Amino acid sequence: MPYFLICGLALAFASAQLSAQTVYRCGNEYRDTPCPNAIALDPRDSRTPAQSAQAERQAAQDAALAQQMEKSRLQAEAAAAKRLQAQAQTEAAQEKKRVADAKALERAQEPVVLKAQKKPREDVFTVRSPKPPKNAASAAPPPKSP
């Protein structure tokens, strides 16, 4: 809002100073010196003060509406970014599951190779010592007789 006020004041001062100058249109440019085939223009604002004030109010309303629209757009973009991120995560999880399922299916379709069982060797003799007793009473040596 202060921006528009400053611009309005600057235009008012500029138009007051321009009223003393003649502006010439030379093709697509505007100059303060005439050129061949120049058209003289009146630089003064032909609007009434009420029309100027109404135009400034309209410009302020347009600026407020533009800010509101920008805020709405930024919120919509943030929501869309969240949706896209969630969708990407879902797709990544689905792809990971699909790959895992494909690997499981591939493993299930592989032929099962049975290993030959080892036959016990008959030429080997194994000796085992007796197991120690589990309780202390049975571990005591038998009493000596006199």
Secondary structure, 3 states (H helix, E strand, C coil): CHHHHHHHHHHHHHHHHHCCCCEEEECCEEECCCCCCCEEECCCCCCCHHHHHHHHHHHHHHHHHHHHHHHHHHHHHHHHHHHHHHHHHHHHHHHHHHHHHHHHHHHHHCCCCCCCCCCCCCCCCCCCCCCCCCCHHHHCCCCCCC
